[in-house]
Amino acid sequence: MGTNGSTMLEPLRQGLPPLDPAAVSNAASCALPARYEAVREARKFTGRTLDQWELGYRFDDVCLVVSELVTNALRHALPAGAARLPDQTPPVRLHLMRWTERLVCAVRDPSHDSPVARDSDDFSAESGRGLFLVDSFSDGWGWHPLAGTLSGKVVWALFRLQPGQGAAGGSAD
């Protein structure tokens, strides 16, 4: 978890909301294995990171959204059989980035398919509700294909932070 947030953000930059990557005050990321335990790992990582950044008061909303984004990446973005290939680079990566009054969580996966909220008359259906939850609990979300040599896409969600909350170090942006 170094301070070189802007270099880590380079491949994510083009489709993120208009926030200056150079003004990121904190950035952290973790690779997630192609297994459903990855959702639990993503939640733990998010909880630890928010605690470090003194943003624990946003834990519930952020963790719910992270869970949905990671679940979607695992369910829809991995080629069949990907989970059975050992020793390959983990295909899903979670990025958390913080500005003074914004937090972005972004999940990178190898699929080029756009995320779609499924229209369903069956409101008891488990599948397809994830993006509605993301939309409800975040302050905005979107996605974009990765540029350059990286293949796949990034799905991101934005959270507004209360000014002064968790602003240890108080870097201005």
C-alpha positions in Angstrom: 0.0 0.0 0.0 2.5 2.6 -1.1 1.9 6.2 -1.9 2.3 5.8 -5.7 -1.5 6.0 -6.2 -1.3 7.8 -9.5 0.8 5.2 -11.3 -1.5 2.4 -10.1 -4.5 4.4 -11.3 -3.1 4.9 -14.8 -5.1 2.1 -16.5 -8.2 3.0 -14.5 -8.1 6.7 -15.2 -10.0 7.2 -18.4 -13.4 5.9 -17.3 -13.4 7.0 -13.7 -15.5 10.0 -12.6 -13.7 13.3 -13.2 -11.3 13.2 -10.2 -7.7 14.1 -10.5 -5.6 10.9 -10.0 -2.7 13.0 -8.8 -4.9 14.2 -5.9 -5.6 10.8 -4.5 -4.7 10.9 -0.8 -4.9 7.1 -0.3 -5.0 4.1 -2.7 -5.0 0.4 -2.0 -5.7 -2.7 -4.0 -5.8 -6.4 -3.7 -5.9 -9.3 -6.1 -8.8 -11.7 -5.6 -8.8 -15.4 -6.6 -11.4 -16.8 -8.9 -13.3 -18.4 -6.0 -16.4 -17.3 -4.2 -14.4 -16.9 -0.9 -13.0 -13.9 -2.8 -16.1 -12.0 -1.7 -15.3 -12.5 2.0 -11.6 -11.6 1.3 -12.7 -8.4 -0.4 -15.0 -7.5 2.5 -12.1 -8.0 5.0 -9.7 -6.0 2.9 -12.2 -3.2 2.6 -12.9 -3.2 6.3 -9.2 -3.0 7.2 -8.6 -0.3 4.6 -11.5 1.9 5.7 -10.3 1.5 9.3 -6.8 2.6 8.4 -8.3 5.6 6.5 -10.6 6.4 9.5 -13.7 5.9 7.2 -15.3 3.1 9.2 -18.6 5.1 9.3 -19.0 4.2 5.6 -18.3 0.5 6.1 -21.8 -0.9 5.6 -22.6 0.8 2.3 -19.1 0.4 0.9 -18.9 -3.3 1.9 -22.3 -4.1 0.4 -21.3 -2.5 -2.9 -17.8 -4.2 -2.9 -19.5 -7.5 -2.3 -21.9 -7.0 -5.3 -19.2 -5.8 -7.7 -16.9 -8.7 -6.8 -19.7 -11.2 -7.0 -20.6 -9.9 -10.4 -17.0 -10.1 -11.6 -16.8 -13.7 -10.4 -20.2 -14.7 -11.8 -20.2 -13.0 -15.1 -16.7 -12.1 -16.1 -14.7 -15.3 -15.7 -14.3 -17.7 -18.6 -15.6 -21.2 -17.8 -13.0 -23.2 -16.1 -11.0 -20.2 -15.0 -11.3 -21.3 -11.3 -9.6 -24.6 -12.0 -6.4 -23.1 -13.5 -3.8 -23.0 -10.7 -0.9 -20.5 -10.6 -2.4 -18.0 -12.9 -2.6 -14.3 -12.1 -5.7 -13.6 -10.1 -8.2 -12.3 -12.7 -10.2 -10.0 -10.5 -8.7 -7.0 -8.7 -10.3 -4.6 -6.2 -9.0 -1.0 -6.0 -10.0 1.5 -3.3 -9.1 5.1 -3.8 -9.7 8.1 -1.6 -9.8 11.8 -2.2 -10.7 14.3 0.5 -14.4 14.0 0.0 -14.7 11.0 -2.3 -14.1 7.3 -2.1 -14.1 5.1 -5.3 -14.1 1.4 -5.3 -13.3 -0.2 -8.6 -13.3 -3.9 -9.6 -11.2 -5.0 -12.6 -12.1 -8.2 -14.4 -11.1 -9.8 -17.7 -14.5 -9.6 -19.4 -15.4 -7.1 -22.1 -19.1 -7.6 -21.6 -20.9 -4.5 -20.2 -22.5 -5.0 -16.8 -26.3 -5.0 -17.1 -29.0 -4.7 -14.6 -31.3 -7.5 -15.5 -34.9 -6.5 -16.0 -36.9 -9.1 -14.2 -40.6 -9.4 -13.2 -39.5 -11.9 -10.6 -38.4 -9.7 -7.7 -37.5 -12.8 -5.7 -34.8 -13.7 -8.3 -31.3 -13.6 -6.7 -29.5 -12.8 -9.9 -29.6 -9.4 -11.5 -30.3 -7.3 -8.5 -26.7 -6.5 -7.7 -26.4 -3.4 -9.9 -29.7 -2.0 -8.4 -28.1 -2.4 -5.0 -24.9 -0.7 -6.2 -27.0 2.1 -7.6 -29.0 2.5 -4.4 -26.1 2.4 -1.9 -23.4 4.4 -3.8 -23.5 8.0 -5.0 -22.8 7.0 -8.6 -21.3 4.1 -10.6 -20.1 3.3 -14.1 -17.8 1.1 -16.1 -15.4 1.3 -18.9 -13.1 -1.1 -20.9 -9.5 -1.0 -20.0 -7.1 0.7 -22.3 -3.7 -0.3 -23.6 -2.3 -3.7 -23.0 -4.8 -4.6 -20.3 -7.8 -6.5 -21.4 -11.1 -6.5 -19.6 -13.1 -3.8 -17.9 -13.4 -1.8 -14.7 -16.7 -1.3 -12.8 -16.6 1.5 -10.3 -18.8 3.0 -7.6 -18.3 6.4 -6.0 -19.1 7.4 -2.4 -19.2 11.0 -1.0 -17.4 11.4 2.3 -18.3 13.9 5.0 -15.7 16.7 5.0 -13.5 16.4 8.1 -14.4 12.8 8.7 -11.3 10.7 8.6 -9.1 13.5 7.2 -6.0 12.5 9.1 -3.2 14.3 7.5 -5.7 16.7 5.9 -4.3 16.7 2.4 -6.2 19.2 0.2 -7.4 18.3 -3.3 
